[in-house]
Amino acid sequence: MPIGVNDKGVGSSIRAAYRLRQARIKSRPAPSRSRVPDDGATIASRAIDTKRTAMTPAVKTLQAAGIAHEIRHYEAGEATGDYGIDAAKRLGLSPDEVFKTLVAETDAHALVVALVPVSGRLNLKKLAATIKSKKAVMANPDRVEKTTGYVIGGVSPLGQKKRLETIIDNSAKRLLQMHVSGGRRGLELSLEPFSLAELTGARFADIADAN
């Protein structure tokens, strides 16, 4: 069964872990400056340079909620294939920690957001079973852009024009930090998986297969 942050039973232990993480986050001193890692990608905290960082709806959503996060910039050149793999390579991150935001359409023509690691692929049958749909297919790109307000290649699970049902692959629960699109190519956001689930109303479920 998929476990959401509001589920009962087993979900109570997840909620307890989430509350503990949030308490630790609140006890941390606010970062005062940005730092530049060896790979040259700029990492910024909530105290960011707004002249450099595009204030996308995703960034605004995190700031308004007061959720601890980091902002990473990278030069978004021509992607050689998968946008998520390209971002992971340019930022020097494990592809297991970078999640791509995909949008699928159900047989009832409803849209659903699926977050899976870029090291794997979305299993549409598992997704359909999770949301109790007969089937799911990848949504039309034009409809995705119109509904989310983001351009393909930079779709973020945060700050979408219309809030959609969201499912995060179970593998994210093992991570301290996961990385998702900040709303445009070249902008990546890092935050705790349970913080993302709280902000998007997401559930966790087994929806990804290994490549």
HELIX and SHEET records of a PDB file:
HELIX    1   1 GLY A   11  SER A   27  1                                  17    
HELIX    2   2 PRO A   57  ALA A   65  1                                   9    
HELIX    3   3 TYR A   83  LEU A   91  1                                   9    
HELIX    4   4 LEU A  124  THR A  130  1                                   7    
HELIX    5   5 PRO A  141  THR A  148  1                                   8    
HELIX    6   6 ASN A  170  ARG A  174  5                                   5    
HELIX    7   7 PRO A  193  THR A  200  1                                   8    
SHEET    1   A 6 ILE A   3  GLY A   4  0                                        
SHEET    2   A 6 ARG A 203  ALA A 205 -1                                        
SHEET    3   A 6 GLU A 165  ASP A 169  1                                        
SHEET    4   A 6 LEU A 111  PRO A 117  1                                        
SHEET    5   A 6 PHE A  99  THR A 106 -1                                        
SHEET    6   A 6 ALA A 136  MET A 138 -1                                        
SHEET    1   B 4 ILE A  43  ALA A  44  0                                        
SHEET    2   B 4 GLU A  70  HIS A  73 -1                                        
SHEET    3   B 4 LEU A 187  LEU A 191 -1                                        
SHEET    4   B 4 MET A 178  SER A 181 -1                                        
SHEET    1   C 2 GLY A 120  LEU A 122  0                                        
SHEET    2   C 2 ALA A 208  ALA A 210 -1                                        
END                                                                             
